[in-house]
Each structure stands twice: as structure tokens, then as C-alpha cells.
Amino acid sequence: MDGLDEMDQTARTAAITARTASLDADDQAILTSRTAEFTTAVEDAGRPLTAAAVIVPTALSPQDAATYLRTCPASAPSTAWHTTLTALGTRAAHGLAELAVLPWACGRSAPSTSRRAPIPLR
């Protein structure tokens, strides 16, 4: 479930309550949210998610992000991707470097098999 933190507070609490009621100890689910909104929703629901583990990602270095993104595509990335990843790894693309150090952004920015150029990312 992505975007819990994008719901209003009442909907977040209802989502946590419904998710808790629907899960048992053997179920698996992934829920993404900003920490403050998640904490408030759980507190308002009056109990934590069943068998939940909370993971808080840490920032990546631009070099680590570039290395990770180079390992993602199922096929060889285009020349534009190589250029973008080189700029990221050397911090030549400052705005991209700031974005790519966030783990969620790194995963959403991975080169796809479509070989489309990453022009909007530069």
C-alpha cells in the first residue's frame, strides 16, 4: 500500500484499522508512508499493525545510487542513461544527485527495459 501519508488523517486511521483487521501473523504486506503520518495513524487506530516491522531507509551517496541504478535494467541501458548515471556518480547533475540519494527515488528512477531516455531526470 503506497501513499498512506497522502490520505487525510481520518482515511489513514481507517486504512490502518482495516489493514490490521485483515492481516494475521503469516500475512505479508508493504506499506509506505512518512514516519510522522504513519505514527499518528497507528496511535489514532489504537494498536499497531499485526506482525509489523518498521523500516526507515537511510540516504545513499550519489555514487552508491549510480552504482545501484546501473544494476537495475534487464537489458543494456541507452547512451542517455549512461550519460545520466555518470553525471550522477560524479555529482555533475546536482539536482539529480539530491533526489537520487533518497532510497524511494532511486527505486523509481531505475532504467526500464523500454530504453527510453532519462531526459526528465537530468
TIMI-2910 file (N, C-alpha, C, CB; in pm, 1 decimal, decimal comma, always signed):
<rs>
+----------+----------+----------+----------+----------+----------+----------+----------+----------+----------+----------+----------+------+
!      n_x !      n_y !      n_z !     ca_x !     ca_y !     ca_z !      c_x !      c_y !      c_z !     cb_x !     cb_y !     cb_z ! resn !
+----------+----------+----------+----------+----------+----------+----------+----------+----------+----------+----------+----------+------+
!    +85,7 !   -116,3 !     +0,0 !     +0,0 !     +0,0 !     +0,0 !    +90,3 !   +122,6 !     +0,0 !    -97,5 !     -0,2 !   +122,4 !  Met !
!    +86,2 !   +196,7 !   -105,7 !   +171,6 !   +314,0 !   -119,9 !    +88,5 !   +440,0 !    -97,3 !   +239,2 !   +316,8 !   -259,6 !  Asp !
!   +143,9 !   +535,1 !    -26,7 !    +81,3 !   +665,1 !    -13,4 !     -7,7 !   +683,7 !   +107,8 !     +3,5 !   +691,5 !   -132,0 !  Gly !
!    +11,2 !   +605,5 !   +210,9 !    -68,8 !   +624,2 !   +332,0 !    -62,0 !   +769,5 !   +378,0 !    -20,3 !   +530,0 !   +444,3 !  Leu !
!    +55,5 !   +827,2 !   +371,4 !    +74,5 !   +964,3 !   +418,5 !     +4,9 !  +1067,8 !   +330,5 !   +221,8 !   +995,5 !   +425,7 !  Asp !
!    -40,6 !  +1028,4 !   +211,9 !   -109,5 !  +1121,5 !   +122,0 !   -259,5 !  +1126,4 !   +148,7 !    -84,7 !  +1082,4 !    -22,9 !  Glu !
!   -309,7 !  +1036,9 !   +232,9 !   -451,1 !  +1037,5 !   +271,5 !   -472,8 !  +1138,7 !   +382,6 !   -497,3 !   +896,5 !   +316,6 !  Met !
!   -598,7 !  +1182,7 !   +397,8 !   -624,7 !  +1269,1 !   +513,1 !   -621,2 !  +1183,1 !   +640,1 !   -763,0 !  +1343,1 !   +498,7 !  Asp !
!   -613,0 !  +1247,4 !   +754,3 !   -589,8 !  +1177,1 !   +880,3 !   -696,9 !  +1071,2 !   +908,5 !   -584,8 !  +1276,9 !   +994,9 !  Gln !
!   -822,5 !  +1102,9 !   +883,5 !   -930,1 !  +1006,6 !   +909,1 !   -914,8 !   +883,1 !   +819,8 !  -1068,0 !  +1072,5 !   +885,9 !  Thr !
!   -883,1 !   +904,0 !   +692,9 !   -864,7 !   +791,0 !   +600,0 !   -742,7 !   +708,1 !   +638,2 !   -850,0 !   +841,8 !   +455,1 !  Ala !
!   -634,6 !   +773,0 !   +683,9 !   -514,9 !   +699,1 !   +728,6 !   -548,6 !   +607,0 !   +843,9 !   -403,0 !   +796,2 !   +770,3 !  Arg !
!   -621,0 !   +661,3 !   +941,6 !   -658,6 !   +580,6 !  +1058,1 !   -747,8 !   +464,5 !  +1015,7 !   -730,5 !   +667,4 !  +1163,8 !  Thr !
!   -843,7 !   +490,2 !   +928,2 !   -932,0 !   +383,7 !   +880,2 !   -852,3 !   +278,3 !   +803,9 !  -1043,2 !   +441,7 !   +790,5 !  Ala !
!   -755,3 !   +320,4 !   +725,2 !   -672,7 !   +225,4 !   +649,7 !   -590,4 !   +137,7 !   +744,0 !   -579,4 !   +300,5 !   +552,4 !  Ala !
!   -531,4 !   +196,9 !   +846,4 !   -454,4 !   +118,4 !   +944,4 !   -546,6 !    +20,3 !  +1017,2 !   -383,7 !   +212,2 !  +1047,0 !  Ile !
!   -663,7 !    +65,8 !  +1056,7 !   -758,7 !    -20,7 !  +1126,2 !   -801,3 !   -137,4 !  +1036,0 !   -882,4 !    +60,4 !  +1171,3 !  Thr !
!   -834,1 !   -108,3 !   +910,3 !   -876,9 !   -212,9 !   +817,1 !   -763,4 !   -309,3 !   +786,7 !   -928,8 !   -151,0 !   +687,4 !  Ala !
!   -642,9 !   -255,6 !   +766,2 !   -527,9 !   -341,6 !   +735,7 !   -495,9 !   -431,3 !   +854,7 !   -404,4 !   -256,6 !   +698,0 !  Arg !
!   -501,5 !   -378,2 !   +974,1 !   -474,8 !   -457,7 !  +1094,1 !   -577,8 !   -570,0 !  +1108,3 !   -475,9 !   -367,9 !  +1219,6 !  Thr !
!   -703,6 !   -539,3 !  +1082,9 !   -809,5 !   -639,7 !  +1094,5 !   -796,6 !   -749,0 !   +988,5 !   -946,1 !   -573,1 !  +1083,5 !  Ala !
!   -736,5 !   -714,8 !   +872,8 !   -730,0 !   -811,3 !   +762,6 !   -604,6 !   -898,8 !   +765,2 !   -736,4 !   -738,2 !   +631,4 !  Ser !
!   -506,6 !   -864,5 !   +845,4 !   -380,7 !   -938,8 !   +847,8 !   -374,2 !  -1035,2 !   +965,2 !   -263,2 !   -843,0 !   +853,5 !  Leu !
!   -315,8 !  -1151,9 !   +940,1 !   -280,5 !  -1237,2 !  +1053,0 !   -128,4 !  -1252,9 !  +1054,1 !   -352,4 !  -1377,1 !  +1044,1 !  Asp !
!    -76,1 !  -1323,8 !  +1149,3 !    +68,6 !  -1329,5 !  +1171,8 !   +146,9 !  -1384,9 !  +1052,9 !    +97,2 !  -1413,3 !  +1292,9 !  Ala !
!    +83,5 !  -1460,8 !   +962,9 !   +153,9 !  -1517,9 !   +848,0 !   +144,1 !  -1433,5 !   +721,9 !   +100,8 !  -1654,2 !   +819,6 !  Asp !
!    +62,5 !  -1330,3 !   +721,8 !    +46,5 !  -1245,1 !   +604,1 !   +165,9 !  -1152,3 !   +588,0 !    -82,7 !  -1163,5 !   +613,9 !  Asp !
!   +185,3 !  -1107,1 !   +464,9 !   +292,7 !  -1012,4 !   +435,6 !   +235,0 !   -896,4 !   +355,8 !   +409,1 !  -1081,2 !   +357,7 !  Gln !
!   +278,7 !   -778,0 !   +387,0 !   +234,4 !   -659,0 !   +316,4 !   +341,6 !   -552,2 !   +329,5 !    +98,2 !   -608,3 !   +371,1 !  Ala !
!   +344,1 !   -461,2 !   +234,8 !   +434,3 !   -346,3 !   +241,7 !   +348,2 !   -221,3 !   +237,4 !   +540,1 !   -347,4 !   +124,5 !  Ile !
!   +373,7 !   -131,9 !   +328,6 !   +302,8 !     -6,4 !   +337,6 !   +407,9 !   +103,3 !   +341,4 !   +208,7 !     -1,5 !   +462,9 !  Leu !
!   +393,4 !   +204,7 !   +258,1 !   +489,6 !   +315,4 !   +260,8 !   +421,9 !   +441,3 !   +313,3 !   +548,8 !   +340,8 !   +119,6 !  Thr !
!   +497,1 !   +516,2 !   +391,4 !   +444,1 !   +638,2 !   +449,4 !   +557,5 !   +718,9 !   +510,6 !   +336,6 !   +606,6 !   +554,8 !  Ser !
!   +535,2 !   +846,9 !   +522,0 !   +625,7 !   +927,9 !   +601,3 !   +606,3 !   +888,3 !   +747,7 !   +600,0 !  +1081,5 !   +578,9 !  Arg !
!   +713,3 !   +897,6 !   +824,1 !   +713,0 !   +849,1 !   +962,0 !   +607,2 !   +916,1 !  +1048,7 !   +848,3 !   +870,2 !  +1023,5 !  Thr !
!   +597,7 !  +1047,0 !  +1044,9 !   +504,9 !  +1119,0 !  +1133,0 !   +359,8 !  +1079,1 !  +1104,7 !   +522,1 !  +1271,1 !  +1116,0 !  Ala !
!   +322,8 !  +1071,5 !   +977,0 !   +185,9 !  +1036,6 !   +941,3 !   +153,6 !   +891,9 !   +979,3 !   +163,5 !  +1058,1 !   +791,6 !  Glu !
!   +249,5 !   +803,0 !   +961,0 !   +229,9 !   +663,1 !   +999,2 !   +210,9 !   +652,3 !  +1150,2 !   +349,6 !   +576,4 !   +953,4 !  Phe !
!   +297,4 !   +717,8 !  +1225,1 !   +290,1 !   +713,2 !  +1371,8 !   +155,5 !   +764,2 !  +1421,5 !   +403,8 !   +795,8 !  +1434,0 !  Thr !
!   +109,5 !   +876,0 !  +1366,2 !    -19,8 !   +931,9 !  +1406,9 !   -133,8 !   +836,2 !  +1373,7 !    -43,4 !  +1067,4 !  +1338,7 !  Thr !
!   -130,7 !   +776,2 !  +1255,6 !   -237,4 !   +683,5 !  +1215,4 !   -242,9 !   +561,9 !  +1307,2 !   -216,9 !   +638,1 !  +1070,3 !  Ala !
!   -126,5 !   +508,1 !  +1342,0 !   -122,1 !   +392,8 !  +1432,6 !   -171,3 !   +432,4 !  +1571,4 !    +21,2 !   +335,5 !  +1441,0 !  Val !
!   -128,9 !   +547,9 !  +1620,1 !   -174,9 !   +594,4 !  +1751,6 !   -325,8 !   +615,6 !  +1751,7 !   -103,1 !   +724,9 !  +1791,1 !  Glu !
!   -378,5 !   +677,1 !  +1643,9 !   -522,4 !   +701,7 !  +1635,7 !   -601,3 !   +570,8 !  +1623,3 !   -553,5 !   +792,9 !  +1516,6 !  Asp !
!   -544,2 !   +470,1 !  +1557,7 !   -610,9 !   +340,7 !  +1543,0 !   -612,4 !   +265,1 !  +1675,6 !   -541,5 !   +256,5 !  +1434,7 !  Ala !
!   -522,9 !   +299,2 !  +1766,1 !   -521,3 !   +238,6 !  +1897,9 !   -443,0 !   +108,7 !  +1908,0 !   -658,9 !   +214,4 !  +1941,0 !  Gly !
!   -382,7 !    +65,8 !  +1797,9 !   -298,7 !    -54,7 !  +1802,8 !   -211,0 !    -59,7 !  +1678,2 !   -386,1 !   -183,9 !  +1813,9 !  Arg !
!    -97,5 !   -125,4 !  +1688,3 !     -7,2 !   -133,8 !  +1573,1 !    -57,6 !   -234,1 !  +1469,9 !   +133,7 !   -172,6 !  +1618,8 !  Pro !
!     +2,5 !   -231,4 !  +1354,4 !    -27,7 !   -330,9 !  +1251,7 !    +11,9 !   -469,3 !  +1301,3 !    +45,3 !   -297,6 !  +1119,0 !  Leu !
!    -65,0 !   -570,2 !  +1266,0 !    -34,1 !   -707,2 !  +1304,3 !   +101,0 !   -748,4 !  +1247,6 !   -144,0 !   -803,1 !  +1256,2 !  Thr !
!   +189,6 !   -797,0 !  +1333,9 !   +321,1 !   -850,3 !  +1295,5 !   +401,3 !   -753,9 !  +1207,9 !   +303,7 !   -981,8 !  +1222,2 !  Ala !
!   +391,1 !   -625,4 !  +1235,5 !   +459,4 !   -524,4 !  +1153,1 !   +605,6 !   -507,2 !  +1191,5 !   +388,2 !   -390,9 !  +1164,8 !  Ala !
!   +687,5 !   -483,7 !  +1091,7 !   +826,4 !   -442,0 !  +1111,0 !   +840,0 !   -306,8 !  +1043,0 !   +929,6 !   -548,1 !  +1052,6 !  Ala !
!   +896,3 !   -210,4 !  +1110,6 !   +912,5 !    -76,9 !  +1054,6 !  +1055,1 !    -62,6 !  +1004,2 !   +879,0 !    +33,1 !  +1159,6 !  Val !
!  +1067,4 !    -17,6 !   +880,9 !  +1198,1 !     +1,4 !   +818,6 !  +1210,6 !   +148,5 !   +780,5 !  +1216,4 !    -91,7 !   +693,2 !  Ile !
!  +1316,5 !   +212,5 !   +825,0 !  +1342,7 !   +351,9 !   +791,2 !  +1470,6 !   +355,3 !   +707,6 !  +1355,7 !   +441,8 !   +920,5 !  Val !
!  +1457,8 !   +385,8 !   +578,0 !  +1576,8 !   +385,2 !   +492,5 !  +1670,3 !   +501,9 !   +524,4 !  +1535,7 !   +390,4 !   +345,4 !  Pro !
!  +1796,8 !   +482,0 !   +496,9 !  +1895,2 !   +588,9 !   +511,9 !  +1933,1 !   +640,9 !   +374,1 !  +2021,0 !   +539,1 !   +588,6 !  Thr !
!  +1985,2 !   +759,7 !   +372,2 !  +2023,3 !   +821,9 !   +245,2 !  +2140,4 !   +748,1 !   +181,3 !  +2059,4 !   +969,7 !   +266,4 !  Ala !
!  +2143,4 !   +750,7 !    +49,7 !  +2253,2 !   +692,8 !    -27,5 !  +2346,5 !   +803,8 !    -73,0 !  +2199,9 !   +612,8 !   -149,1 !  Leu !
!  +2470,4 !   +771,0 !   -100,6 !  +2558,0 !   +869,2 !   -164,8 !  +2522,1 !   +870,3 !   -313,1 !  +2711,5 !   +835,3 !   -142,0 !  Ser !
!  +2546,3 !   +980,3 !   -384,0 !  +2520,4 !   +980,9 !   -528,4 !  +2594,5 !   +867,7 !   -600,3 !  +2561,2 !  +1115,6 !   -588,4 !  Pro !
!  +2715,5 !   +836,9 !   -556,5 !  +2791,9 !   +728,5 !   -618,7 !  +2722,7 !   +593,6 !   -596,5 !  +2935,6 !   +724,7 !   -562,3 !  Gln !
!  +2674,4 !   +568,9 !   -475,0 !  +2602,9 !   +444,1 !   -446,5 !  +2473,5 !   +435,2 !   -527,2 !  +2572,2 !   +433,0 !   -296,2 !  Asp !
!  +2403,0 !   +548,1 !   -539,7 !  +2279,6 !   +549,4 !   -618,5 !  +2309,6 !   +515,1 !   -764,1 !  +2210,2 !   +687,0 !   -608,9 !  Ala !
!  +2414,8 !   +574,9 !   -821,0 !  +2451,4 !   +546,5 !   -959,7 !  +2490,4 !   +400,1 !   -976,8 !  +2566,8 !   +637,5 !  -1004,5 !  Ala !
!  +2565,7 !   +345,9 !   -883,7 !  +2605,2 !   +204,9 !   -889,4 !  +2482,7 !   +115,3 !   -884,2 !  +2701,0 !   +170,3 !   -774,2 !  Thr !
!  +2391,3 !   +144,5 !   -793,6 !  +2268,1 !    +66,5 !   -782,4 !  +2188,1 !    +72,9 !   -912,3 !  +2182,6 !   +117,2 !   -664,7 !  Tyr !
!  +2169,0 !   +193,2 !   -964,5 !  +2087,6 !   +208,6 !  -1085,4 !  +2149,6 !   +138,0 !  -1205,9 !  +2068,4 !   +356,4 !  -1116,9 !  Leu !
!  +2281,6 !   +125,8 !  -1208,0 !  +2346,4 !    +53,2 !  -1317,7 !  +2314,0 !    -96,4 !  -1313,1 !  +2498,4 !    +74,0 !  -1312,2 !  Arg !
!  +2278,0 !   -148,3 !  -1196,3 !  +2249,0 !   -291,3 !  -1183,5 !  +2102,7 !   -325,1 !  -1208,1 !  +2288,7 !   -339,1 !  -1046,6 !  Thr !
!  +2017,3 !   -226,2 !  -1226,4 !  +1872,6 !   -248,9 !  -1234,8 !  +1817,6 !   -296,0 !  -1368,7 !  +1804,8 !   -126,1 !  -1199,6 !  Cys !
!  +1861,3 !   -241,9 !  -1479,7 !  +1790,5 !   -274,2 !  -1604,4 !  +1806,5 !   -419,9 !  -1646,5 !  +1839,6 !   -184,9 !  -1715,7 !  Pro !
!  +1698,4 !   -473,0 !  -1704,8 !  +1701,7 !   -610,1 !  -1755,2 !  +1781,8 !   -617,8 !  -1885,3 !  +1558,5 !   -662,8 !  -1777,5 !  Ala !
!  +1791,1 !   -506,9 !  -1955,7 !  +1870,4 !   -501,9 !  -2078,2 !  +1966,2 !   -383,6 !  -2069,3 !  +1778,9 !   -490,4 !  -2204,5 !  Ser !
!  +2055,3 !   -373,0 !  -2164,6 !  +2155,7 !   -266,1 !  -2161,7 !  +2088,0 !   -129,3 !  -2170,7 !  +2257,4 !   -283,5 !  -2277,3 !  Ala !
!  +2121,8 !    -37,9 !  -2078,9 !  +2062,2 !    +95,7 !  -2084,8 !  +2113,3 !   +174,3 !  -2204,1 !  +2090,9 !   +172,4 !  -1956,5 !  Pro !
!  +2034,5 !   +272,4 !  -2244,0 !  +2070,4 !   +356,4 !  -2357,7 !  +2191,1 !   +444,6 !  -2324,1 !  +1950,7 !   +443,5 !  -2399,8 !  Ser !
!  +2245,2 !   +508,1 !  -2426,4 !  +2357,0 !   +600,8 !  -2408,6 !  +2316,9 !   +715,0 !  -2315,5 !  +2403,7 !   +656,5 !  -2544,8 !  Thr !
!  +2192,2 !   +760,5 !  -2327,2 !  +2145,5 !   +869,3 !  -2241,4 !  +2148,9 !   +827,5 !  -2094,1 !  +2002,9 !   +911,9 !  -2281,4 !  Ala !
!  +2114,9 !   +700,5 !  -2066,1 !  +2123,0 !   +653,2 !  -1927,5 !  +2267,0 !   +650,0 !  -1879,5 !  +2060,3 !   +514,0 !  -1914,3 !  Trp !
!  +2358,3 !   +604,5 !  -1963,1 !  +2499,9 !   +603,9 !  -1923,1 !  +2546,7 !   +745,0 !  -1889,5 !  +2588,1 !   +544,1 !  -2035,3 !  His !
!  +2507,5 !   +841,1 !  -1973,8 !  +2545,6 !   +981,0 !  -1950,6 !  +2487,5 !  +1031,4 !  -1818,4 !  +2497,7 !  +1070,5 !  -2067,5 !  Thr !
!  +2360,0 !  +1001,1 !  -1794,8 !  +2293,3 !  +1045,4 !  -1672,7 !  +2356,2 !   +982,8 !  -1549,1 !  +2145,0 !  +1011,6 !  -1678,2 !  Thr !
!  +2383,9 !   +853,4 !  -1554,3 !  +2441,8 !   +784,7 !  -1438,1 !  +2584,7 !   +829,6 !  -1411,2 !  +2438,5 !   +633,8 !  -1459,0 !  Leu !
!  +2659,2 !   +861,8 !  -1516,2 !  +2793,8 !   +916,5 !  -1497,9 !  +2784,9 !  +1053,2 !  -1429,8 !  +2867,8 !   +928,1 !  -1634,3 !  Thr !
!  +2690,4 !  +1137,0 !  -1476,5 !  +2672,0 !  +1269,5 !  -1415,5 !  +2629,9 !  +1256,1 !  -1269,2 !  +2566,6 !  +1351,3 !  -1493,9 !  Ala !
!  +2546,4 !  +1158,8 !  -1240,9 !  +2504,2 !  +1134,7 !  -1102,4 !  +2622,7 !  +1092,1 !  -1016,4 !  +2393,8 !  +1027,3 !  -1097,4 !  Leu !
!  +2699,6 !   +996,6 !  -1064,8 !  +2812,9 !   +944,1 !   -987,9 !  +2922,6 !  +1045,4 !   -963,1 !  +2871,0 !   +826,8 !  -1058,2 !  Gly !
!  +2935,5 !  +1142,4 !  -1052,7 !  +3039,6 !  +1244,7 !  -1036,6 !  +2983,8 !  +1375,1 !   -978,9 !  +3106,6 !  +1272,5 !  -1171,0 !  Thr !
!  +2855,7 !  +1373,6 !   -945,1 !  +2785,1 !  +1490,0 !   -890,4 !  +2777,5 !  +1607,0 !   -987,9 !  +2852,5 !  +1535,3 !   -763,6 !  Arg !
!  +2790,5 !  +1579,4 !  -1117,0 !  +2779,4 !  +1685,5 !  -1217,2 !  +2634,3 !  +1730,4 !  -1233,3 !  +2835,3 !  +1637,9 !  -1352,1 !  Ala !
!  +2539,8 !  +1644,5 !  -1199,8 !  +2397,3 !  +1677,7 !  -1206,4 !  +2348,1 !  +1698,2 !  -1063,4 !  +2314,6 !  +1564,9 !  -1279,9 !  Ala !
!  +2369,7 !  +1818,4 !  -1010,0 !  +2344,6 !  +1845,0 !   -868,1 !  +2201,8 !  +1810,7 !   -825,4 !  +2372,6 !  +1990,5 !   -837,7 !  His !
!  +2101,3 !  +1856,7 !   -900,0 !  +1961,7 !  +1830,3 !   -863,9 !  +1930,5 !  +1681,7 !   -862,6 !  +1868,2 !  +1901,2 !   -960,4 !  Gly !
!  +1982,7 !  +1610,1 !   -960,8 !  +1961,8 !  +1465,2 !   -966,3 !  +2030,9 !  +1397,1 !   -849,1 !  +2013,7 !  +1407,7 !  -1099,4 !  Leu !
!  +2149,0 !  +1443,9 !   -814,3 !  +2222,3 !  +1386,0 !   -700,8 !  +2142,8 !  +1403,5 !   -571,7 !  +2362,1 !  +1451,4 !   -686,7 !  Ala !
!  +2079,1 !  +1519,4 !   -554,5 !  +1998,8 !  +1542,3 !   -433,8 !  +1878,9 !  +1448,3 !   -429,3 !  +1951,4 !  +1688,2 !   -427,7 !  Glu !
!  +1816,1 !  +1422,5 !   -543,7 !  +1699,3 !  +1335,4 !   -548,9 !  +1738,4 !  +1189,0 !   -533,8 !  +1623,8 !  +1355,9 !   -679,4 !  Leu !
!  +1842,2 !  +1146,5 !   -600,4 !  +1878,3 !  +1004,6 !   -605,2 !  +1928,8 !   +949,7 !   -472,8 !  +1982,6 !   +982,9 !   -709,7 !  Ala !
!  +1968,9 !  +1036,1 !   -381,0 !  +2016,1 !   +985,5 !   -252,2 !  +1900,5 !   +938,8 !   -163,6 !  +2096,4 !  +1093,1 !   -180,1 !  Val !
!  +1777,3 !   +968,7 !   -203,9 !  +1660,0 !   +921,2 !   -131,6 !  +1627,5 !   +781,6 !   -182,8 !  +1537,9 !  +1018,4 !   -149,3 !  Leu !
!  +1627,7 !   +680,9 !    -97,4 !  +1608,5 !   +543,5 !   -144,9 !  +1483,1 !   +521,6 !   -227,5 !  +1605,3 !   +451,7 !    -29,2 !  Pro !
!  +1371,8 !   +586,7 !   -193,5 !  +1249,4 !   +566,3 !   -271,1 !  +1264,1 !   +623,6 !   -410,6 !  +1129,4 !   +629,8 !   -200,6 !  Trp !
!  +1335,9 !   +733,7 !   -424,1 !  +1353,9 !   +794,4 !   -556,2 !  +1444,9 !   +709,1 !   -642,8 !  +1411,3 !   +936,0 !   -543,2 !  Ala !
!  +1544,1 !   +649,5 !   -579,7 !  +1637,1 !   +564,8 !   -652,6 !  +1562,5 !   +447,6 !   -716,7 !  +1748,4 !   +513,6 !   -559,0 !  Cys !
!  +1473,7 !   +386,4 !   -643,1 !  +1397,5 !   +274,0 !   -696,2 !  +1304,1 !   +314,2 !   -807,5 !  +1319,4 !   +208,9 !   -587,2 !  Gly !
!  +1245,1 !   +431,9 !   -799,2 !  +1152,1 !   +478,2 !   -901,9 !  +1223,2 !   +534,0 !  -1024,1 !  +1060,3 !   +583,2 !   -844,6 !  Arg !
!  +1352,3 !   +557,3 !  -1015,8 !  +1427,1 !   +615,8 !  -1125,4 !  +1502,6 !   +512,5 !  -1207,2 !  +1522,5 !   +717,5 !  -1072,8 !  Ser !
!  +1492,9 !   +387,5 !  -1171,7 !  +1571,6 !   +283,1 !  -1237,5 !  +1544,5 !   +277,8 !  -1386,9 !  +1542,1 !   +147,7 !  -1175,3 !  Ala !
!  +1649,2 !   +255,7 !  -1466,0 !  +1630,5 !   +244,0 !  -1610,8 !  +1535,6 !   +128,7 !  -1640,8 !  +1766,3 !   +223,0 !  -1682,9 !  Pro !
!  +1440,6 !   +153,9 !  -1726,6 !  +1345,0 !    +49,1 !  -1760,3 !  +1391,5 !    -26,8 !  -1883,6 !  +1205,2 !   +108,4 !  -1783,6 !  Ser !
!  +1320,9 !   -132,7 !  -1914,1 !  +1355,7 !   -210,5 !  -2033,6 !  +1310,0 !   -140,4 !  -2160,2 !  +1293,9 !   -350,1 !  -2026,6 !  Thr !
!  +1235,9 !    -31,2 !  -2148,6 !  +1188,0 !    +39,5 !  -2267,0 !  +1300,4 !   +116,7 !  -2337,2 !  +1075,6 !   +135,0 !  -2228,4 !  Ser !
!  +1412,9 !   +133,3 !  -2269,0 !  +1528,2 !   +206,4 !  -2322,2 !  +1496,9 !   +354,2 !  -2347,4 !  +1575,6 !   +141,4 !  -2451,3 !  Arg !
!  +1390,1 !   +406,6 !  -2286,3 !  +1358,0 !   +548,0 !  -2301,5 !  +1466,5 !   +631,1 !  -2235,9 !  +1219,7 !   +580,7 !  -2240,8 !  Arg !
!  +1496,0 !   +743,8 !  -2295,5 !  +1599,7 !   +832,6 !  -2243,2 !  +1553,2 !   +897,2 !  -2113,2 !  +1636,2 !   +940,8 !  -2346,9 !  Ala !
!  +1643,1 !   +918,7 !  -2017,9 !  +1607,6 !   +976,7 !  -1888,6 !  +1611,1 !  +1128,2 !  -1887,5 !  +1699,4 !   +924,8 !  -1783,3 !  Pro !
!  +1582,5 !  +1191,8 !  -1998,2 !  +1595,0 !  +1336,1 !  -2010,1 !  +1524,8 !  +1410,1 !  -1895,8 !  +1538,8 !  +1381,5 !  -2142,9 !  Ile !
!  +1400,3 !  +1372,8 !  -1856,4 !  +1337,2 !  +1446,3 !  -1746,9 !  +1413,0 !  +1435,0 !  -1614,4 !  +1196,4 !  +1397,2 !  -1728,1 !  Pro !
!  +1498,9 !  +1336,4 !  -1598,1 !  +1570,9 !  +1317,5 !  -1472,3 !  +1695,4 !  +1404,7 !  -1461,9 !  +1609,6 !  +1172,8 !  -1456,7 !  Leu !
!  +1743,1 !  +1459,0 !  -1571,7 !  +1868,5 !  +1532,7 !  -1566,6 !  +1851,2 !  +1674,4 !  -1523,3 !  +1934,6 !  +1530,2 !  -1698,1 !  Arg !
+----------+----------+----------+----------+----------+----------+----------+----------+----------+----------+----------+----------+------+
</rs>
